[in-house]
Amino acid sequence: MVRGYEHVGRLYKKRGGLGRRAKAPWVSRTFALGYDGVLSYFDTENLVAARGTLNLPRAEAVLSVGFEEDAPTRHMLIITHIQGQRWKLCAESDRELSEWRDVLAKFCRS
C-alpha cells in the first residue's frame, strides 16, 4: 500500500475530448484512491502531478461494469458522475477488476 492512499494500481483509461478519436483512445495510467474518496490518475507511478482527479462522494458517482469492443481488456469499470461525464477504466485481470470494484464501491453508488 502506498502511504496516503487506500488503493493504487495501473488501469487503462479511455481518453476524453479530442483524445477519444485518437488512434489509441485507451492509455495506461497509474490510479490512486485516497481514503477520502478522491480518485486521481497520473502518467507515472511516482504519483506526482495528477493529470485528473474525481471526488467520488461529492460527484455522487455511480459505479458499473461495462464492455466496449475497442477496450484493451474485457475487465471494464465505468464511473459516472452527477454532471453526466464518465470515466471508463479497464483492469488487466478479473482479480484487479474485483479489487478496484470493491474499493471504489465504498465511495460510489451502484
C-alpha positions in Angstrom: 0.0 0.0 0.0 1.2 3.5 -0.8 1.1 5.9 2.1 -1.9 8.2 2.0 -3.8 6.1 -0.4 -6.3 3.3 0.1 -5.5 1.6 -3.3 -3.0 2.3 -6.1 -2.5 0.5 -9.4 -2.4 0.7 -13.2 -5.6 0.9 -15.2 -6.4 1.8 -18.8 -8.4 4.9 -19.1 -10.4 5.9 -22.2 -9.4 9.3 -23.3 -12.0 12.0 -23.4 -12.4 15.1 -25.6 -10.4 15.0 -28.8 -8.3 12.1 -27.4 -11.2 9.7 -27.7 -10.9 9.9 -31.5 -7.1 9.2 -31.5 -5.7 6.1 -33.0 -5.0 4.9 -29.4 -8.0 6.1 -27.3 -7.1 4.0 -24.3 -4.0 4.9 -22.3 -2.4 3.2 -19.3 -2.3 5.4 -16.2 -1.5 5.0 -12.5 -4.6 5.5 -10.4 -4.7 6.3 -6.7 -7.7 6.3 -4.5 -7.4 8.4 -1.3 -9.0 7.5 2.0 -11.3 10.5 1.4 -12.7 9.0 -1.8 -10.8 11.2 -4.2 -9.6 9.2 -7.3 -6.6 10.6 -9.1 -4.6 9.4 -12.1 -1.0 10.0 -13.1 1.3 9.5 -16.1 3.8 7.6 -13.9 3.9 5.5 -10.8 5.6 8.3 -8.7 2.2 9.9 -8.0 3.4 13.5 -8.7 1.3 16.0 -10.6 -2.1 14.3 -11.1 -3.5 14.6 -14.7 -7.0 14.4 -13.3 -9.0 13.9 -10.1 -12.6 13.0 -9.2 -14.0 13.4 -5.7 -16.3 10.4 -5.8 -18.6 11.3 -2.9 -19.0 14.9 -4.0 -19.7 13.9 -7.6 -22.3 11.3 -6.4 -20.5 8.8 -8.6 -22.2 5.7 -9.8 -20.1 2.6 -10.4 -21.0 0.0 -13.0 -19.3 -2.8 -15.1 -19.3 -2.4 -18.8 -18.0 -3.6 -22.2 -16.8 -1.9 -25.3 -15.4 -3.5 -28.5 -12.3 -1.3 -28.6 -11.4 -1.7 -24.9 -7.9 -3.1 -24.3 -9.3 -5.8 -21.9 -12.8 -7.2 -21.0 -12.4 -6.1 -17.4 -14.1 -2.7 -17.6 -15.5 -0.3 -14.9 -17.5 2.8 -15.6 -17.7 5.7 -13.2 -20.5 8.2 -14.0 -20.7 11.4 -12.0 -23.5 13.9 -11.4 -22.6 16.0 -14.4 -23.1 13.0 -16.6 -19.4 12.6 -17.6 -18.0 9.1 -17.5 -14.6 7.6 -16.7 -14.1 4.3 -18.5 -11.4 2.2 -16.9 -10.0 -1.3 -17.7 -8.1 -3.6 -15.5 -5.7 -6.3 -16.6 -7.4 -9.2 -14.9 -10.6 -10.4 -13.1 -8.7 -10.1 -9.8 -7.7 -6.5 -10.4 -11.2 -5.6 -11.6 -12.6 -7.1 -8.4 -10.1 -5.3 -6.2 -10.9 -1.9 -7.8 -14.6 -2.5 -7.8 -14.5 -3.3 -4.0 -12.6 -0.2 -3.0 -14.5 2.2 -5.4 -17.8 0.8 -4.2 -17.1 2.3 -0.7 -17.5 5.8 -2.3 -19.9 5.2 -5.2 -23.5 4.2 -5.7 -24.1 1.1 -7.8 
